[in-house]
Amino acid sequence: MNLLTNPIILRMGLLLFAAAAAFGFGMFAIRRVRTSMVSESDSLAHTPLAVEGLPVHAYHAVIQQLKQQKHELATQQLSERRKAKASDSLSATVLSNLSCGVLFLNTNGLVRQANAAARKLLGFDSPVGLQAGDLFRTATLRPEMQHSANIGARPETSVEQALAPALAGKSAVRGLLLNYFTREGENRVLEVTASPVLADDASLMGTTLVITDKTDLERIRHAQKMQREVSSEFALELHTSLAAIKEHARQLSSGHGPELTQLADRIAQEAAQLDGTVGSFLGDGNLQQDSDFSDSSPQQEARAGERMTT
């Protein structure tokens, strides 16, 4: 009884009872919290979570759409690359079959592309990387280009200076005739047309050069010119001889006797016929046909007189 009435024992008993009650209440609370967390995890496993107000399946749909757009973009890029490759192949095939030379120069004036005809005409195995001045170092402007108003060339103008407007993107240069000497010493007549290539915003992308070989045509023109000069000299000599024949016929017609007069008439007729043939041969109006004896010019009469005295 003394132990039960001892206040210290009573206090310890009360403290132990309070501790047991607190432990029991804590265990109960922990079980309730644990049960609640398990139920919430189960509900989250069956229901998509929401992040910033959007459910997870919405993000999956957006990701699938982005993947589909990426696939379509890759397919389109592949198709564009194939088209560009086919276009480049077609352009290369067309350029390789052209008889005229085609070169493309970048904004710095360096050759970036040249077809087979350009390499053959200029005598370079590969002109890529050369400037316009290096390409036409052995070329000079033809004399007829010195007075061309289209190009504005002067006697001291070089080929590079004549091409400067096109290389700067200002204007095209057409019909530039050059005397070009290859490294093998062959002289060629080349016609160069330079055109700037502009982008949509009018910025310069480069310059194209089209080179045409005019050597054979120039040889034909020179041969025709020489032939015209020779023909003109021949016709002039023949015309002078006809004038002498007519002068002889005139002197014969002034003689006596019908046979002599008839002979003179025949000579005059033959001379007139030959004179007409020479006039149509010339066709330039420099020499006039003589239809009768009075049509001969004083110079022709003088030359005919000299032949007669000879």
C-alpha positions in Angstrom: 0.0 0.0 0.0 2.9 2.2 0.7 4.0 1.8 -2.9 0.6 2.7 -4.3 0.4 5.7 -2.1 3.9 6.9 -3.0 3.5 10.0 -5.2 6.6 9.2 -7.2 5.3 5.8 -8.3 1.9 7.4 -9.2 3.6 10.0 -11.4 5.7 7.3 -13.2 2.6 5.2 -13.8 0.7 8.2 -15.2 3.7 9.0 -17.4 3.9 5.4 -18.7 0.2 5.4 -19.4 0.5 8.7 -21.4 3.4 7.3 -23.4 1.5 4.2 -24.3 -1.5 6.2 -25.3 0.6 8.5 -27.5 2.4 5.5 -29.0 -0.9 3.9 -29.9 -2.3 7.1 -31.3 0.8 7.5 -33.4 0.6 4.0 -34.8 -3.0 4.6 -35.7 -2.2 7.9 -37.5 0.7 6.3 -39.3 -1.5 3.5 -40.6 -4.2 6.0 -41.7 -1.6 8.1 -43.6 -0.1 5.0 -45.2 -3.5 3.7 -46.3 -4.3 7.1 -47.8 -1.0 7.2 -49.8 -1.5 3.7 -51.1 -5.0 4.6 -52.4 -3.7 7.8 -54.0 -0.9 5.9 -55.8 -3.4 3.4 -57.1 -5.6 6.1 -58.4 -2.7 7.9 -60.1 -1.7 4.6 -61.7 -5.1 4.4 -63.4 -5.6 8.1 -64.2 -3.1 10.2 -66.3 -1.3 12.9 -64.4 -1.9 16.5 -65.2 1.0 18.9 -65.5 0.2 22.6 -65.7 -3.4 21.8 -66.5 -2.6 19.4 -69.5 -3.0 15.6 -69.2 -0.1 13.3 -70.2 -1.9 11.9 -73.2 -2.0 15.4 -74.7 1.7 15.6 -74.5 2.0 12.2 -76.2 -0.2 13.4 -79.0 1.9 16.6 -79.5 5.1 14.5 -79.5 3.6 12.1 -82.1 2.6 15.0 -84.3 6.0 16.6 -84.1 7.6 13.3 -85.1 5.2 13.0 -88.0 6.1 16.6 -89.1 9.8 15.8 -88.8 9.4 12.7 -91.0 7.5 14.7 -93.6 10.1 17.4 -93.6 12.9 14.9 -94.0 11.0 13.3 -96.9 10.5 16.7 -98.5 14.2 17.6 -98.1 15.2 14.3 -99.7 12.9 14.9 -102.6 14.3 18.4 -103.1 17.9 17.1 -103.0 17.0 14.5 -105.6 15.4 17.2 -107.8 18.4 19.5 -107.4 20.8 16.6 -108.2 18.7 15.7 -111.3 18.7 19.4 -112.4 22.5 19.6 -111.9 23.0 16.4 -113.9 20.7 17.7 -116.7 22.5 21.1 -116.8 25.9 19.4 -116.9 24.8 17.2 -119.7 23.4 20.1 -121.7 26.6 22.2 -121.1 28.9 19.3 -122.1 27.1 19.0 -125.4 27.2 22.7 -126.3 29.7 23.8 -129.0 30.2 27.2 -127.4 32.1 27.6 -124.2 30.2 28.5 -121.0 31.9 29.6 -117.8 30.6 30.8 -114.4 32.5 33.3 -112.3 31.7 34.1 -108.7 31.4 37.6 -107.2 35.2 37.7 -106.8 35.7 37.1 -110.5 37.0 33.5 -110.1 36.0 30.7 -112.4 33.9 28.2 -110.6 32.6 26.1 -113.4 33.6 25.6 -117.1 32.3 23.1 -119.7 34.4 21.0 -122.1 34.0 23.5 -125.0 35.3 26.4 -122.9 38.4 24.4 -121.8 39.0 23.4 -125.5 38.6 26.9 -126.9 40.8 28.6 -124.2 43.4 25.8 -124.1 43.1 25.1 -120.4 42.8 21.7 -118.8 40.9 23.2 -115.9 40.4 27.0 -115.7 38.6 26.7 -112.3 40.1 29.2 -109.9 41.5 31.5 -112.5 40.4 35.2 -112.8 39.2 36.8 -116.0 42.5 38.6 -116.4 44.3 35.2 -116.3 41.9 33.7 -118.8 42.3 36.4 -121.4 45.9 37.4 -120.7 47.0 36.6 -124.3 43.8 38.1 -125.9 43.4 41.5 -127.4 40.4 43.4 -128.7 39.9 43.3 -132.4 40.3 46.6 -134.3 36.6 46.9 -135.1 35.9 46.8 -131.4 37.9 49.9 -130.7 35.1 52.1 -132.0 32.2 50.1 -130.6 29.7 52.4 -128.8 28.1 49.4 -127.0 31.4 48.5 -125.3 33.0 51.9 -125.2 36.4 50.4 -125.7 39.5 52.5 -126.3 42.7 51.4 -128.0 44.4 50.9 -124.6 41.4 49.0 -123.1 42.2 45.5 -122.0 39.8 42.5 -122.2 39.3 42.6 -118.4 38.4 46.3 -118.4 35.9 45.6 -121.2 34.3 42.9 -119.1 34.3 45.0 -115.9 30.6 46.2 -116.2 29.4 42.6 -116.3 31.7 41.4 -113.6 30.5 44.2 -111.3 26.8 43.3 -112.1 26.1 46.7 -113.8 25.2 45.6 -117.3 25.8 42.8 -119.8 28.6 43.0 -122.4 27.7 41.4 -125.7 29.5 40.8 -129.0 33.0 41.3 -127.6 35.4 40.1 -130.4 38.9 39.0 -129.4 42.1 37.9 -131.0 43.0 35.0 -128.7 46.4 33.2 -128.8 46.4 29.7 -127.2 49.5 28.3 -125.4 50.2 26.3 -128.6 50.5 29.5 -130.6 47.2 29.1 -132.4 45.3 32.4 -133.2 41.6 32.2 -132.7 38.8 34.8 -133.1 36.5 34.5 -130.1 33.2 36.3 -129.5 32.5 36.7 -125.7 29.1 37.6 -124.1 29.2 38.3 -120.4 25.9 38.5 -118.4 25.6 39.1 -114.6 23.5 36.7 -112.6 21.3 38.5 -110.1 19.3 37.0 -107.1 15.7 37.9 -106.3 16.9 40.8 -104.1 19.0 42.1 -107.0 22.3 41.1 -105.3 25.1 39.8 -107.6 25.5 36.0 -107.5 28.1 35.8 -110.3 28.7 36.2 -114.0 28.3 33.9 -116.9 30.6 34.0 -120.0 29.5 32.5 -123.3 32.4 32.1 -125.8 31.8 31.4 -129.5 34.5 30.4 -131.9 34.4 32.8 -134.9 37.7 31.7 -136.4 36.3 29.8 -139.4 33.8 32.5 -140.1 36.5 35.2 -140.0 38.6 33.2 -142.4 35.7 32.9 -144.8 35.0 36.7 -144.5 38.7 37.4 -145.2 38.7 35.1 -148.2 35.6 36.7 -149.6 37.1 40.1 -149.1 40.3 39.1 -150.9 38.2 37.5 -153.6 36.2 40.7 -154.0 39.3 42.8 -154.3 40.8 40.5 -156.9 37.6 40.3 -158.8 37.3 44.1 -158.7 40.8 44.5 -160.1 40.2 41.9 -162.7 36.9 43.5 -163.8 38.6 46.9 -163.9 41.3 45.6 -166.2 38.7 43.9 -168.4 36.7 47.0 -168.5 39.7 49.0 -169.6 40.4 46.4 -172.3 36.9 46.7 -173.6 37.3 50.4 -173.7 40.4 49.9 -175.9 38.4 47.5 -178.2 35.7 50.1 -178.6 38.3 52.7 -179.4 39.7 50.4 -182.1 36.2 49.9 -183.5 35.7 53.6 -183.6 38.8 54.1 -185.6 37.8 51.3 -187.9 34.3 52.7 -188.4 35.8 56.0 -189.6 37.6 54.2 -192.5 36.4 53.4 -196.0 34.8 50.3 -197.3 31.7 48.3 -196.3 33.6 45.3 -195.0 35.7 47.4 -192.7 32.5 49.1 -191.4 30.8 45.8 -190.8 33.8 44.5 -188.9 33.8 47.5 -186.8 30.1 47.1 -186.0 30.7 43.5 -184.9 33.6 44.5 -182.7 31.4 47.2 -181.1 28.6 44.7 -180.5 30.9 42.2 -178.9 32.5 44.9 -176.7 29.1 46.1 -175.6 28.1 42.5 -174.7 31.3 42.0 -172.7 30.9 45.3 -171.0 27.4 44.3 -169.9 28.7 41.1 -168.5 31.4 42.9 -166.5 28.8 45.4 -165.2 26.6 42.7 -163.9 29.6 40.9 -162.4 30.7 43.9 -160.4 27.2 44.7 -159.2 28.4 47.5 -156.9 27.9 50.5 -159.2 31.5 51.5 -159.2 31.9 51.0 -162.9 29.2 52.0 -165.4 28.3 50.0 -168.4 29.0 51.4 -171.8 26.2 51.0 -174.2 27.7 53.0 -177.0 30.9 54.8 -177.9 30.0 58.0 -176.3 29.6 56.4 -172.8 33.3 55.9 -172.3 34.8 58.1 -169.6 37.7 60.4 -170.4 40.0 58.3 -168.1 39.0 55.1 -170.0 39.5 56.8 -173.3 43.0 57.9 -172.3 43.9 54.5 -171.1 42.5 53.0 -174.3 44.6 55.5 -176.3 47.7 54.5 -174.4 47.0 50.8 -175.3 46.6 51.8 -178.9 49.8 53.6 -179.1 51.5 50.7 -177.4 
